[in-house]
Amino acid sequence: MEAKGHDRMPLVLFLEFFGTALFIWGIINTDTPTSIPFSLFASVVIFGDITGGHFNPAVTLGVFISLGNYAQNILFCCLIMLAQFAGGFAAIGLSWLGTLDIWTQEIKTLTPSHQIPYTGGDPTDWSMYVAVIVNEIICTFLFVSVILMVKGEHTAGDRKGICAALVVVSTLLCVISGTNKLGACFNPAVATGFTTWSVLRIDTDPLPNNFLYDYLWCYMIGPFLGGLFAGLFHLIHAKFHAPEEEDKSQQAYDSEVTESLNHE
């Protein structure tokens, strides 16, 4: 949307699909949470200039809210999200081909410490569910806000060269803060891909990751709310970064002078 993708929508959708698949494939095939941001970094560097580098429905929602022009962008926004979810499922196929051996480990990046109800916890105890959702909202809000800041017209400044690095660092910090007890997802496409993958791998008994389906709704609702709040926050916050009227006039004058000199 922000990368002028309306004129090349099929290409943007395919690259969001493919970039998300590569990103999530990189996550599924490791139990090291700190690898997540670097997997994202690879997709952003390769495809970001063309698509905007979302690879996350929560980011897409935040960008949609912050850009405005909702009637124009709503269809594109939904199609990008669908491409990202499809990429998450494609990552399952890639992972299956790459790990034909028996899967016997928990997916550490998505595992809450209190695995209701598979660890004997009270199924009516919603405290862990609430904690997971709050963690997802806060961390998604933080890293989507960073993304919107480095993408904004007036908020990016001269930091465009380190935009991807800033996103990686903020995502890494969120992953580290949330992994130990509450799991780290912050991406609905990751949630659907991971939980489906864990249930499909029925070659182990008992399957160690099937409890993740209990938290799927947390990993869906939390990131979407975090992205929504980040978009709304950016709408308000970005206004304070806009240049003053005098600066705008000076910029317009400088632009006219430069254009006239170029014509000469």
Secondary structure, DSSP 8 states (H G I E B T S, - for coil): -TT-GGGGHHHHHHHHHHHHHHHHHHHHT-S-GGGHHHHHHHHHHHHHHHH-S--SHHHHHHHHHHH--HHHHHHHHHHHHHHHHHHHHHHHHHHHHH--S---S--GGG--SS-TTTTS--TT--HHHHHHHHHHHHHHHHHHHHHHHHHSTTT-TT-GGGHHHHHHHHHHHHHHHHHHHH-----HHHHHHHHHHHHH--SSSS-TTGGGGGGHHHHHHHHHHHHHHHHHHHHHHGGGGS--HHHHHHHHHHHHHHHHHHH-
